[in-house]
Amino acid sequence: MNPISKALWHIESRLGEAMTLDDIAAAAGVSRFYLSRAFANVLACPVMNYVRTRRLSEAAHALASGAEDILQVALDAGYGSHEAFTRAFGDAFGVTPEHVRARRSAAGLNLREPIVMQAKTTTTPLDPPRFQDGAGMLLAGLSARYHHASNAAIPGQWARFAPYLGNVAGATPYLAYGAVYNTDDAGNFDYMACVEVRSFDDLPEGFERLRVAPQRYAVFTHKGHISGIQATCGAIWGGWLAQSGKEPADAPFLERYDDRFDPNTGMGEVELWLALKP
């Protein structure tokens, strides 16, 4: 059973108990950093967000079944007061707990049902990686903040960056990068569409700067249309990494675009560079 399946089993079997990200990571046998990145990449949902929405969904089912004591439902869901539970319930579903109990139905609510736990989380084909020592890099480009569940604006970010390709002083020609960095436990991350430069001098206005330290990388290749890159990332984080026994380093995850990729059609090959701990 891979770490994500172990984490899901731990969460579902202890849904009514207090738990932290550290508790879940320990049960999965990996670090907090590893689990939070892998879980979000594979399931597009941060670990503790999954726990919260699962508890609220179970509460909705209990209310739809006619639970008499809303405070007890709130306590079972991990909330210390009726008021805190009502706020969270309303934020998640747009209705009050009383409304769901009164109509005796959870129909129409955006519930989070249990994810089927499988030993193999993803079936996306993945060729074995090559291992490579990468030198330090200076990356510069346009950066924005996203969430793993709402990153659909990244293609538009690349469209805004496209006019700069070939026009940045000191940039490596015919080469671009997508860098994922500053990822937090809530599933937020910075994404930079960028190029490698020799220095941070004379950059276009509005460009962000990212210094990447030398790293040991596992380098994978995504093949086909760029729209499938998230599935390839999921296969790396949820499949290969679990089977390899290696630990990811706290460093940017890089997409490397060269002449094997056609930006006009979105077809071709993109290298994915995952930094590893020594």
N, C-alpha and C positions, 0 to 999 in steps of 0.2 A: 504494500500500500504506500503510495507516494505521500509527501508531506501535506499536500492540499487535502487529499482524502482523509488523512489522519486528523487534520485540523477540523474538517467538516464533521467527522465522527465525534470528536471531542465536544464541539459546539452543540450538536444535536442531542447528544446523550446527557448534556448538563445545561440545557437551555434555561432551566429555572434557577440555576445557581449563579453566584457572582463569579465573573471570570475577567481576566485582563488579557491584553495581547501577549504579554510575557507568558502567562499560563498556557495559552493556546500554542504558542511557538514551542514551549517545552514539551507539550504533549505530542507535537508534530516532529520533534527531534531536530529542529533547526533553529537558527537565530531569529530574533525579532525582525531584523532587517530582511533576511531571506524570505520569511513568511509573508511579510507585508507586501513586498515587491511581487513575489510569485502569485499570491492570491489575487491581487489587483490586476495583474497582467492576464491571468487565465480566466477569471470570472468577472472582470470589469466592475468589481465591487470591493472596497476595503474590508478587511476582516471585521473590525468592530461595527462598521455599518451593516454588515451582514447579520451580526449578532443582534443589533438593535431592531432591524426591520423584521427579522424572524420572530423576535419576542412580541413585537407589536402585532404581527400577523396572527400569531397564536392567540393573543389577547382578543383580536377581532373575531376569531372563530369562537372563543369562549363567550363573548358578548352576543354573537349571533345565535348561540345555543341557549341564551336566556339567563346567563350568570346573574345572580341577584345582587351580589356585592361588588360594585365597580372598584372600590378601594382594594379589595382582595385581588382582583384581576390586575390592578396597577402594581401591587406589591409583587405578585407572581412574575410580572414583566420587568421587575427591577427598578420600579419608581417608588419614591418614598412618600408621595402624596397624590391625592386625586387631581390636584391642579397641574402638577408636573406631567402626569400621565395624559391628561386631557390635551395639554399643549402639544406634546410629542405625537399623540394620536392624530390630532388635527393637522399637524404639519405633514404627517405621512400620508393621510388618507383624505383630508379635506372635509371630514365630518367629525362629530363628537362621538364618544363612546355611547352616550345615551341614545343617539340616533340609531346606531347599529343594533343595540339591544332592543329598542322599540320596534324596529321593523323585522327583527329576527332573521337577518340576512346580511352576509358579507359580500353579496354580489355587487360587482362594479368597483370594488376596492382594489387598489394595486398592491395585492398581497405578495409577500416573498415566501414562496413555498420551499420546502427542503430541496436542496440540490442532490440529485442522485449521486451517490459516492461510488466511484469506480477506481480500480487500481490504476488504470490508464486514463488520465484526465482528458487528453486530447488525442485525436487520430491524425492530425495534420502530418504529412510526410516531412521528414527532416533528415537531410544528409549529415553524416558525421562532420564535426567542425575541424578546422585546422587550429593549431595553437601558435600564437605569435606574440613576441615581445614588441610592444608599441612604444615608440619614443614619445616624449612629452609634446604637446601641441598647444598652439594658440588658436582658438576658434572665435570667429566674430560673425554676427548676423542679427536677425530679427528673432526676438524671444517673446513668448507669451506663457501665461499660467493656465493649466488645464486640470481636469479631473479625469480619472480613468474611465468613468461612466459617461463623460461628455466631452470628447475630444474631436468632434466632427469638424471643427474649424481649422484643423491642421492643414488640409489641402489649400484653403484660402490663404493661410500664412505663407505657404510655398509660392502661391501665385503672386503675393506681394513682394516676395524675395527674388523672384525670377529675374527682374530687370537688373539686379546687381551682379548676377553671375557673369564672370568675365570682365567686370568693371570695378573690382575692388583691388586697390593697390597692394602688391605683395602677395596676393592670393595664389595658391597652387591652381594652375589651370585645369579645366575639365574635371574638377573634383568638388563635390559638395557633401555636407554632412547634415544629418538630423541628430541632435543631441538631447537625450532625456536626462535631466538632472534635478537636484533639489527636491527629490521625491520625499513625501512625508507619510506618516502612518495613516492619514485620512484619505490617501489616494490622490493627493494633489501633486503636480509636478510641473517643472518648467520644460518647455520644448523650444529649442533654437534651430531654425533653418540657417545654415551657416557655411562658411568656407574656412579653410586653414590659412592663416596669414603668418608672415615673418615677424611682424610686430603689431602692437595695438595703436601705432601712430597713423594719423591721416585716414581714419575710418569714416564712412558716411554717417551723417547725423542720424541718431536713433538706433545705432548698432549697439548691441550688448556684447560683452567680452566674456570668454570662458577659457580658463587655463586648465588643461588636462595633464595630469602628472603621468610619467611613464607607468605602464601597466602591463601585466600578462593577460592576454585575451584569448578567449575561445571565439573563433570567427566562423559564423554561419552564413549561408547564402539563401536569401528568399528569392524564389523563381516565380515568374508569372506576373500577374497584374498587381500593382501596388496596393490595391484595395484589400488584398489578402494578407498584408504584412502583420496585422494584429494576431491572426491565427498562427503565423510562424513564431511570433514572439511568445505566444501562449505555449507552443510546443517546446520552446527553449526553456522557459521558466517552469512549466508544469510537468514536462516530460524528461528532457535530456538532463537538466540540472539535478533533478532528484535521483536519476539513475547513475549519474557520474560520480556522486559523492563529493563534488567540489563545492566551494563556498563562493558566492559572488562578493566582489569588493565593493565598497561604498564609493563608487566612481560613476561618471556618466556612461549611459548605455548609448552606443553610437550606431547610426545608420550611415553607411558609406555609399555614395552614389558616384559611379564613374561612367565611362563610355559604354558599359554594358546595359545601362538603363536609358530608356527613351522617355523623357519627360512629356513629350507630345502625346504619346499613346498610353503612358503609365505602365508599359510592359518592359520586361527585362529582368536583370538580376541586381539585387541590392545586398551588400554585405552587412551583417549585423554583428557588432563587436561587443561581447560581454566580458567585462573586466572580472578577473578571478583573484581571490586571495592567494598568496604564495603557498 
